[in-house]
């Protein structure tokens, strides 16, 4: 990667993520959120399943997976600063380009995770990434990804809050990308609040009310319905069992 992103990623932590590290209560809260939103997408996998995280950053999700019993995980990220943090915690992470990692690794993985990654690539790169992920999964393997939702109720802050964001998707365009790459069983879900405590229950209730109002307004304007309103969108998609490499 030789464009402007190289300069930004070289100091991604020290200039952009400084002071935002998850520790203590914030880390526990994030892991509880993952229990509700992401762990169910992996629940049927054996704990020895081969899992690769692309764009693993400082290793929060790698650490989470290991805490939930997944023993065969590894991560890659282009940011040397973030990999240094992950390796400092004893996590199996390495500094590497995602395309180089996927190129030629064969059908090695049961699952590939890409959290807050896809938006950092152009459309052409996104399709290249989807192709590489598909060919790196075992037949029946899955990708689990999270990316900003261009159709979110409050999309602006997350879309424009990072200078390295290049392409924003919604349910329709993300489905197009994955389908043209050859994925099947494509499913989408909101991120948003979870009912993990009283405050969470209140947030869930308020959010549901807000999205009903938004959906009615959209229905009145254009006659269509929208299901995913959160700033981010979760997606799972599977490599067909019968697909040849």
N, C-alpha and C positions, 0 to 999 in steps of 0.2 A: 504494500500500500504506500504509494509515493505522493499522494495528494495532500491537501491541507490537514487531513485527519491525522497524519503521522505526527505533525507538530503538536496537535492538541492532545493526542494520546500519550505523548512522551511525558507530559506533566498533568495527566488527567486527574490524579488524586490531589496533588499539591496545589493546583490552581482552581479546581472545580469541586472536588469531593472533600476537601479539607474540613474537618469538623462535623462531617455527616456520618461517621462510622456508627454502625449499630452495635451497641453494647448493653449489657444488663437488661433492664426492663424493655427497651426498644427492640432488642434482639429476641427476647422471649415472646414479645407480642407478634413479631414478624413470623416466628416459627409457628405460633398458634394459628395465624392466618394461613400459613402453608398447610397446616393440618386440615383446614376446612376446604381450601381451594385447590391445592396442587396434589397433595398426597393421594386423594381419591383417584386421580388420573394415572397413578402408578401402582395402585393397591394390589392389582392382580399379578404384578411382576414378582418373581422370586427375589429374595434379598441378595442373591449372588448375580443378579442380572448385570450385564455390562452396560454402564450408563456414562455418556459423555456430555459434559456441559460446555457449550460454546459461549465464549464471552463470560467466563466465570467470575470476572472481577476479583475482589478480595476473598472470595471463597465462601460467602454466606450460605449459598444453597448446597455446595459440596459438603459443608459442615452439617447442614440440616439433614441431608440424605444419610450421611454416616450415623447421625444421632438416631435415625429411624431404622437403622439396621442394614442399609444398603452398603455392601462391603466392596463392590467392584466399580468404583466411580473414579473419574478423572476429569480435569477441566483444562481448558486452554483460554488464553486471552492475549491480545496484542500489547496490552499495557504492562510494561515492566514494573511500574510502581505497584500496580494492583497484584500482580503475581508475587512480588516480594512479600506483600502482606499475607497472601494465602499460604505461601511456603513457610512463612514465619510461624504460622499456626499448625504446621505439620500436615498441610493438605496436599493431595496429589495434583498439583497444578503446574502448568508450564507455559512459558512465554512462547506463543506460536500464532501464526496466521491461521484463521479458520479454514480457508480454502486449501492451504498446504496440508493441514491436518486431515481433512476429508479426502484429499486426492490420493487414491491408491490404497486406502486402508481396508478396502473390501467390505464385506457384509459383517462388520465387527460388533455392532451394538444392538442391544435390545431396545434402548431408548436414547434419544438425543434431546437435551434440554437447551432451549435458547430463550432466556429471559432478558428482555430489554436489549435485544441484539439486532433484530431484522431492520429496525428503523434507521440504523447507522449505515445502511448500504443503499446504493442506487437501485433502480428497478432491475437493470440488467444484472447487477451483482446479486440482488435478491433471488432472481430466478436461478442464477448459477449456484447460490447457496442451497436453495431448495433441491436442485438436482444432486448436489453433492451429499446432502443429508440422506436423500432417498437411497442412493447407491451405497451409503455407509451403514444402513440399517439391515439387520437380518430380515428375511421375509416375515411379515407380520409385526415387525418392529414399529415403533411410534416416535413421532416428534411431539414434544410439549413446548409450546412457545407462548410468550407474552410480549405484546407490543402495543404502543399507543393506539388508541381508537380514534380515527378521524371523524367518526360520527358521535363522539361523546357529548354528553350534555355540557360539560365544561372542558372542551378539548384544548383550548389555547395554551394554558400553562405547561402542560406536559409535552405538547408538540413543539413549542418554541423555547422551552426551557433548557435545551441542550443544543449547542452550536453544531454538534456532530450528527444531528438528526437529518436524514436526507429524504426518506420516503415514508409516508404515513399511510396506513391501511385502515379499512374498516372490514366488517364481516364479508361483504361482497368481494372486495378486491383481494383480500387475503385468501378467500376461498378460490378465486381464480388462479392465484399464484400457485397454490398447493395442488390444485387439480391438474393444471397444465404440466406440472412436474411429475405427475403420476401417482399422487397420494389418493387414498380413498378413506372412507369413514371419517370425514372431516366434521368436527364438532366445535362449537363455540360456547363460551361462557363469560359472564361478567366477572370482574374482579370485585371491587367494592367492599363494603363493610361486612363483617360476620358477627353472629350473635354469640360471642365468646364470653360476654359479661353483660351487666345491666346497661352500661354505656353502649356496647355493641348492639344490643337489642333495640335501643332507641334509635341508633344510627340506621339500622336496617329498616325500621319502620318509616323513618323520615325519607330514606332513599326510595323506598317503594312508592311512597306517595308522590315524590317529586317525579319519578319516571312515568307514573301513570298520567300525570298532568302533561309532561312533555310528549308522551305518546299520543294523547288526545289532540294536542296542538298540531303535531305532525300529521295525524290522520285528517284533521280539518284542512290543513294547507295542501297536501299532495295526495291524499287518499291512500297512503301507505302506512304500514305498521313497522315499528322498530323495536327490537328486543334488547339489544346491547347498548347501554348508555354510559357505562363507566369509562373513566379516562383511559384505562387499559383494557385490552381484550385478551382472554385466554383461548387457546386453540389446541386441539389434539388432532393428529392425522396419522394414518397408518400406511405403511408399505404393504401392498397386497401380497398375500401369501404366495401367490403363483407367479409373481413378476420375476423375470430373469434379470440378472445384472446387466 
